[in-house]
Amino acid sequence: PNDIKGRQQCFALCWKLRRKNEAIQELQKIAELAEQKGFLAKAVECYQKALKIRPSNPELQAELRRLIQTHKHRHSQLRLVVNNDA
């Protein structure tokens, strides 16, 4: 359940079987795992894929916005630290 590659295989199977709801759930689980492991780009990618399947889903939109804001915030903090050391 906490293996990203295993979840990706589940997503691929759900997608192949045209089970959109289950595919979206797998993408959300992959995104959560990726975020926990520090792979923000992977998490963003998963939410973007899910939104291609269900573009008007407000929960997916909110999670994607949150991740992007988190990524921007962490990136700007890193820049500040680098600039202070220079």
FIVO-611664 format. One record per residue: x, y, z of N, C-alpha, C, CB in turn; residue in one letter. Coordinates in steps of 0.05 Angstrom, whole numbers, plus 5000, padded with zeros to 4 digits. Each point is the difference from the previous one (the first is absolute). Glycine has a CB too. Layout:
REM FIVO-611664
XYZXYZXYZXYZA...
//
This chain:
REM FIVO-611664
501649755000498450255000501750255000496549755024P506050244985501750245001502150004979499150035048N500549804931502049984979499050154975501549555018D500050664975499150174977499949844974502150395023I499849444972500049844975497649815000505050034997K494449855025497749825001497450164995502449705032G497450534980497650174995499850094971500350165048R502049894940500050084971499049774983503950315008Q496849454999498949774985497049975004504549775005Q494650285020497149995005498650224983500849825047C500450424952498850214984499849914971501950355032F500349544957500049924972497949794995504950104998A494749725020498049804996497250125001503049665021L496550514999497450135002499450174975500550025049C501550114941499750174975499449824976503150345019W498349444979499649814978497249885001504849895000K494250075024497249895003497950215000502049635026L498950624969498250234998498450065026499649904951R501750055071498950065026501150265009499549515012R499350714979501150275004500150075030498250134956K499749815059500050075028502249875015495150064998N505349684997502249855013502750104991497049605004E503250474971502650114990500750265014499149784955A498950395048500450255014500849955029496750234970I502049585043500749945028502949905002495349885009Q505649964971502849915000501950234996498549564982E500850635000501750234996500250175025498750004952L499150035063500050155025501849865020495450174991Q504549565011501749855019502950034992496249685008K504450314966502750034991501050285007499349674962I499050535034500850285006500650035030497250164961A501149725056500450025029502649875008495150005007E505449764982502549865006502550164990497549564998L502250544978502350154988500550255017498849844954A499150295055500450245017501349935026496050214979E503249575034501149915025503049944997495649815013Q505250094964502749934995501750234989498549534992K500250705004501450244991500150034970502649965041G495949884945499950024970497750184992502149544996F498250725008497850184994499350014970501450275039L500649724944499550004971498349764992504350244992A496249535019498449764994497250045010504149715003K495650405021497350055011498450194982501849925046A499550294946498750204982499249864974502750385020V499049464969499549864975497549825003504950014989E494949865034497749825004497450165001502949685025C497150544989497650175002499350114972501050115048Y501049964937499450104973498849784982503950325004Q497049444999498849784985497149955009504649794995K495050225031497349965010498150214990501949785041A499150474957498450224990499449984971501950295036L499849574949499449954972497649814997504950084988K494949745032497849825000497450135010503249625007I497150535014497750155012500750295004498449585023R501550584956500950285001498550185020501349944953P496249995053498550185017499949915029497250114960S504549705048500049905027501350205019500249524983N498250615035501250205017502049905020495750244995P504149515014501949895019502749974986496349755025E503850154951502549974985501250274995498349584979L500150625013501050274995501250125025496550064965Q502249905057501050115025502749875008495350095015A504949654982502549865007502350094982497349605016E502150434958502150094982500950285007498049714964L500250475042500750275009501749995025495850184979R503449665040501549985025502849904995495749915025R504649894959502749894994501750214986498049544997L500950604984501550204985500950225019497549904958I500750185060500850215020502149895019495450204997Q504449565011502049885018502749994985496549725023T503550204952502549994985501250274996498249604976H500250605018501050274996501150115026496650084964K502149865059500950105026502649875007495350075014H505049674982502549865006502350104982497449605016R501950444959502150094981500950285007497949714964H500350475044500850275006501650005027495950194976S503449645042501649985025502849924994495949895026Q504449924956502749904993501650234987498249534994L500550624989501450224987500950215020497349924960R501150135060500750205021502449915015495250145004L504949605003502349905015502550024983497049685025V502850254949502350014983500950294997498549594975V499750605022500750284997501350115025496350054968N502949865056501150105025502949905004495450015020N505249764969502749895002502050134981497949575014D501150554966501750124979501550255009496949814966A
//
